[in-house]
Amino acid sequence: MLVSPRELSDMELLVLLLGASRAGRLARRGPIPKIARMADVELRGDLREHQVQRFRVAVEIGRRAVDEPLTRGASIRSADDVYSRLRARMMELEQEELHVLGLDTLNQVVCHYVCARGSLNVVHVNPREVFRVLVRERIHAAIVVHNHPSGSPAPSIDDKQLTVRLKEAGELLGVPLLDHVIVARSGRYSFAESWSNEGNSGNPCGVV
């Protein structure tokens, strides 16, 4: 009787993908999510070059199966839309990244780019860098997204201060900030939803 892959252990999946000998060596490194975050140079300690590539292909197929495509014209109506399209590519990163989505008047994606990369628990960004492309491309509105490698989407004080700065810069430049979404393994956080739920008239973001 054939067994569903979802019923197999990490070790059994690695054996099917890489063979018993190499899989055994690699499995000692930890669970698959940890192995997937390893650099190629680390994987080469246990795998041959073609096996490293095979493993990377398998991980990428899995990521694309989870992520909805984020293409030009994709509709963004809520923080859930942002999360469903960016979670797989962002939640397993070992450093923080800040992504920017530029939207048209129908809340459809016009552009998407990585504005900054930081360390394990912080990413520094200048509002000028966030809005440079948006202004040049005459973008109607923006959403910024960053990840928390810690696994928790709870915002830090720095996250809150950055949101206010970006909201103020957007107002000055005529590119309103609709939301700032934090992506993590345990879920996501939306500044727009948070301020809306609190009924705060000083909401730094318009609800998407």
Secondary structure, DSSP 8 states (H G I E B T S, - for coil): ----GGGS-HHHHHHHHH-HHHHHHHHTT--HHHHHTS-HHHHTTTS-HHHHHHHHHHHHHHHHHHS----TT-B--SHHHHHHHHHHHHTT-SS-EEEEEEE-TTSBEEEEEEEEE--SS-----HHHHHHHHHHTT-SEEEEEEE-TTS-----HHHHHHHHHHHHHHHHHT--EEEEEEEETTEEEEHHHHHHHHT-TT-SS---
